[in-house]
Amino acid sequence: MHTIKVLILGDVIGLPGRAMLARHIGDLKKKYSVDAVIVNGENSASGKGITSKIMSFFRAIGVDVVTTGNHIWQKKDILTYFAQHTDLIRPANFPSTCPGAGITTFSCKGITVGVMNMQGRVFMRELLNCPFKTAESLLLYLRSKTNIIIVDMHAETTSEKIAFGYFLDGKVSAVVGTHTHVQTADERILPKGTAYITDLGMSGACNSVIGVKKEAIIYQFLNQMPVKYEVDLVGPFLLNGVVVEIDTTTGKALSIERVKVIDSTLHLAEDRDE
């Protein structure tokens, strides 16, 4: 039996998230014998959006594909990046007139791996196409290329993500949830062979509110006044994700294991974010 192992990491939050990846990705790849890395990078620039410079950083440390979500359009320079590269994808259920694509493929150990990005609709501001129907349509194309397909479902509610996982069970290798930044403890192989977790978690500050300075968020809850969200740059920091092992012949997942790293010794090189 031939298999590949894919490390999939949750939302990278600003400078702390990037620093955690830079410090720990090498050790994680060795520890789990990882063959490929997928990262959600929609919050990697100052907590909202992503830039071409950060994409270069991701590629330099060994990331194969970067998925995103509702904050993909925050940094305008990324629009031109889409026109020249296929290693960054945005939710596929945005209108087709938007820059970029919602699916991509890459080569891993000589085998084609497909990646799909989707965004949920419940409690999300964007008025997007149905993620279920969009995924079903795009799978007709992707499955003609490969039977190894990993899906990032960027959504707010657990129910929508769980339903989406069962909808694609047996049709894709893995469905991993992102967006809520809190790692869930429900990783499992669904009945028809798809690896699933409701949320991968995040890479950012431990003592924050999903990566953001807690004081501003508490103030907002107390007073219902608008506040500026700022990435928390104070450690300790954590990194969350999963490692999925996939049978390359069947495309079925053989295992899924949660990854959690807490680092109390990391000190950021600069006191500002990208």
C-alpha positions as CSV (number, residue, x, y, z in Angstrom):
1,M,0.0,0.0,0.0
2,H,1.3,3.4,-0.9
3,T,0.3,6.4,1.2
4,I,1.0,10.1,1.6
5,K,0.9,12.2,4.7
6,V,-0.4,15.8,4.6
7,L,0.1,18.3,7.3
8,I,-2.9,20.8,7.3
9,L,-2.6,23.9,9.5
10,G,-5.3,26.2,10.7
11,D,-5.7,29.9,10.3
12,V,-2.3,31.7,10.5
13,I,-2.8,34.9,12.5
14,G,-0.4,37.7,11.6
15,L,3.2,37.8,12.7
16,P,2.9,35.3,15.6
17,G,1.3,32.7,13.3
18,R,4.0,33.1,10.7
19,A,6.8,33.0,13.3
20,M,5.3,29.7,14.7
21,L,5.3,28.2,11.3
22,A,8.8,29.2,10.5
23,R,10.1,27.8,13.8
24,H,8.1,24.5,13.9
25,I,7.2,23.4,10.4
26,G,10.5,21.6,9.9
27,D,10.2,19.6,13.1
28,L,6.6,18.7,12.4
29,K,7.5,17.4,8.9
30,K,10.2,15.2,10.5
31,K,8.1,14.0,13.4
32,Y,5.1,13.0,11.3
33,S,7.0,12.1,8.1
34,V,5.0,14.7,6.2
35,D,5.0,14.7,2.4
36,A,3.0,17.9,1.8
37,V,1.8,21.0,3.7
38,I,-1.5,22.9,3.3
39,V,-2.1,26.1,5.3
40,N,-5.0,28.5,5.7
41,G,-3.5,32.0,5.3
42,E,-6.4,34.4,5.1
43,N,-5.4,36.1,8.3
44,S,-1.7,36.0,7.9
45,A,-1.2,39.7,7.1
46,S,-2.0,41.8,10.2
47,G,-4.9,39.5,11.1
48,K,-6.8,40.1,7.9
49,G,-5.8,39.2,4.4
50,I,-2.6,37.9,2.7
51,T,0.1,39.5,0.6
52,S,2.4,38.4,-2.2
53,K,5.3,38.8,0.2
54,I,3.7,36.4,2.7
55,M,3.0,33.9,-0.1
56,S,6.7,33.9,-0.9
57,F,7.4,33.3,2.8
58,F,5.0,30.3,2.9
59,R,6.6,28.8,-0.2
60,A,10.1,29.3,1.2
61,I,9.3,27.3,4.4
62,G,7.8,24.4,2.4
63,V,4.0,25.1,2.1
64,D,2.5,23.6,-1.0
65,V,-0.9,25.2,-1.1
66,V,-2.5,28.1,0.8
67,T,-6.3,28.2,1.3
68,T,-8.2,31.3,2.4
69,G,-11.7,32.5,3.3
70,N,-13.8,35.6,3.7
71,H,-10.8,38.0,4.3
72,I,-9.1,37.1,1.1
73,W,-9.7,40.5,-0.5
74,Q,-8.4,42.6,2.3
75,K,-4.9,43.2,0.8
76,K,-5.3,44.4,-2.8
77,D,-1.8,43.4,-4.0
78,I,-2.9,39.8,-3.8
79,L,-5.2,40.2,-6.8
80,T,-2.3,40.3,-9.2
81,Y,-0.8,37.2,-7.5
82,F,-3.8,35.2,-8.5
83,A,-3.2,35.9,-12.1
84,Q,0.3,34.4,-12.0
85,H,0.1,31.5,-9.5
86,T,-1.9,28.4,-8.7
87,D,-0.6,27.8,-5.1
88,L,-3.2,30.2,-3.5
89,I,-6.9,29.6,-3.7
90,R,-10.0,31.4,-2.5
91,P,-13.5,30.0,-1.7
92,A,-14.8,28.4,-4.9
93,N,-18.4,29.6,-4.3
94,F,-17.5,33.3,-4.7
95,P,-18.7,34.5,-8.1
96,S,-16.8,33.2,-11.1
97,T,-15.9,36.8,-12.0
98,C,-13.7,37.2,-8.9
99,P,-10.0,36.8,-9.3
100,G,-8.4,33.5,-8.7
101,A,-9.8,30.0,-8.4
102,G,-11.3,27.8,-5.7
103,I,-9.5,24.6,-6.7
104,T,-5.9,23.6,-7.6
105,T,-3.7,20.6,-7.9
106,F,0.0,20.0,-7.0
107,S,2.4,17.1,-7.3
108,C,3.3,15.1,-4.2
109,K,5.7,12.1,-4.6
110,G,4.8,12.1,-8.2
111,I,1.1,11.9,-7.4
112,T,-1.5,14.6,-8.2
113,V,-3.3,16.0,-5.1
114,G,-6.3,18.2,-5.5
115,V,-7.3,21.0,-3.1
116,M,-10.7,22.7,-2.9
117,N,-11.6,25.8,-0.8
118,M,-15.2,26.5,0.1
119,Q,-17.0,29.0,2.3
120,G,-20.1,28.5,4.4
121,R,-23.1,30.7,4.3
122,V,-24.6,30.5,7.8
123,F,-23.8,33.7,9.8
124,M,-21.4,34.9,7.1
125,R,-21.7,38.3,5.6
126,E,-20.9,37.4,2.0
127,L,-23.8,36.2,-0.2
128,L,-22.2,33.3,-1.9
129,N,-23.4,30.3,-4.0
130,C,-24.3,27.1,-2.2
131,P,-21.1,25.4,-1.1
132,F,-22.7,22.0,-1.3
133,K,-23.8,22.3,-5.0
134,T,-20.6,24.2,-5.9
135,A,-18.5,21.4,-4.4
136,E,-20.5,18.7,-6.2
137,S,-20.0,20.4,-9.5
138,L,-16.3,21.0,-9.1
139,L,-15.7,17.4,-8.1
140,L,-16.7,16.3,-11.5
141,Y,-13.6,18.1,-12.8
142,L,-11.2,17.4,-9.9
143,R,-11.9,13.7,-9.8
144,S,-11.0,13.4,-13.5
145,K,-7.5,14.5,-12.4
146,T,-7.1,12.7,-9.1
147,N,-8.8,10.7,-6.4
148,I,-6.9,12.5,-3.6
149,I,-8.8,15.6,-2.8
150,I,-8.6,17.8,0.4
151,V,-11.3,20.4,1.1
152,D,-11.0,23.4,3.4
153,M,-14.5,24.4,4.5
154,H,-14.3,27.9,5.9
155,A,-17.4,28.4,7.9
156,E,-18.9,29.7,11.1
157,T,-21.2,27.0,12.4
158,T,-20.3,23.5,13.5
159,S,-23.6,22.2,12.0
160,E,-22.8,23.5,8.5
161,K,-19.3,22.1,8.5
162,I,-20.4,18.7,9.9
163,A,-23.2,18.4,7.3
164,F,-20.7,19.4,4.6
165,G,-18.3,16.7,5.7
166,Y,-21.0,14.0,5.5
167,F,-22.1,15.3,2.2
168,L,-18.7,14.7,0.7
169,D,-17.9,11.5,2.7
170,G,-16.4,9.0,0.3
171,K,-16.0,11.6,-2.5
172,V,-12.9,13.3,-1.1
173,S,-10.0,12.3,1.1
174,A,-10.5,15.0,3.8
175,V,-12.7,17.8,4.9
176,V,-11.2,20.2,7.4
177,G,-12.9,23.2,8.9
178,T,-11.4,26.6,9.4
179,H,-12.5,30.2,10.4
180,T,-13.4,29.8,14.1
181,H,-9.7,29.5,15.1
182,V,-10.5,27.0,18.0
183,Q,-9.3,23.5,17.4
184,T,-12.1,20.9,17.9
185,A,-11.7,17.5,19.4
186,D,-13.8,15.6,16.8
187,E,-11.2,14.4,14.3
188,R,-12.3,11.1,12.8
189,I,-12.7,9.0,9.7
190,L,-16.3,9.3,8.4
191,P,-18.1,6.0,7.5
192,K,-17.1,6.1,3.8
193,G,-13.5,7.0,4.3
194,T,-13.2,10.8,4.5
195,A,-11.0,12.3,7.2
196,Y,-12.9,15.1,9.1
197,I,-12.4,17.7,11.7
198,T,-14.8,20.6,12.4
199,D,-12.0,23.2,13.0
200,L,-8.2,22.9,12.6
201,G,-7.6,25.8,15.1
202,M,-5.1,28.6,14.6
203,S,-1.5,29.6,14.7
204,G,-1.2,32.7,17.0
205,A,-1.2,34.0,20.6
206,C,-2.5,31.6,23.3
207,N,-3.8,34.3,25.6
208,S,-5.9,36.1,23.0
209,V,-9.4,36.0,21.6
210,I,-8.9,33.9,18.5
211,G,-5.6,35.7,17.8
212,V,-6.7,39.3,18.6
213,K,-5.9,41.3,21.7
214,K,-8.5,40.3,24.3
215,E,-8.9,43.7,25.9
216,A,-10.5,45.3,22.8
217,I,-12.9,42.3,22.3
218,I,-14.0,42.4,26.0
219,Y,-14.6,46.2,25.7
220,Q,-16.7,45.6,22.6
221,F,-18.8,42.9,24.3
222,L,-19.3,45.2,27.3
223,N,-20.1,48.4,25.5
224,Q,-21.3,47.4,22.0
225,M,-19.0,50.0,20.5
226,P,-16.8,49.5,17.5
227,V,-13.1,48.8,18.2
228,K,-10.0,48.2,16.2
229,Y,-8.9,44.6,16.2
230,E,-5.2,44.1,16.7
231,V,-3.2,40.9,16.5
232,D,-1.9,39.9,19.9
233,L,1.9,39.8,19.7
234,V,2.5,38.5,23.3
235,G,3.4,34.9,23.9
236,P,3.1,32.1,24.6
237,F,2.0,31.1,21.1
238,L,0.4,28.0,19.7
239,L,0.0,26.2,16.4
240,N,-2.8,23.9,15.5
241,G,-3.7,21.5,12.7
242,V,-3.9,17.8,11.7
243,V,-1.9,15.2,9.9
244,V,-3.9,13.1,7.5
245,E,-2.6,9.8,6.0
246,I,-4.2,8.9,2.6
247,D,-4.1,5.7,0.6
248,T,-2.9,6.9,-2.9
249,T,-4.7,4.1,-4.7
250,T,-8.2,4.6,-3.2
251,G,-8.0,8.2,-2.1
252,K,-9.5,7.2,1.2
253,A,-8.1,8.5,4.5
254,L,-6.4,5.9,6.7
255,S,-5.9,8.2,9.8
256,I,-6.2,11.7,11.1
257,E,-4.3,13.0,14.1
258,R,-4.5,16.4,15.7
259,V,-1.4,18.6,16.0
260,K,-0.9,21.1,18.8
261,V,2.3,23.0,19.6
262,I,2.6,25.5,22.4
263,D,5.8,27.6,22.5
264,S,6.6,29.7,25.5
265,T,10.1,30.7,24.4
266,L,9.4,32.3,21.0
267,H,10.1,36.0,21.0
268,L,9.1,38.0,17.9
269,A,11.9,39.7,16.1
270,E,9.9,42.9,15.7
271,D,7.2,44.6,17.6
272,R,4.9,45.1,14.7
273,D,2.9,43.1,12.3
274,E,3.1,42.9,8.4
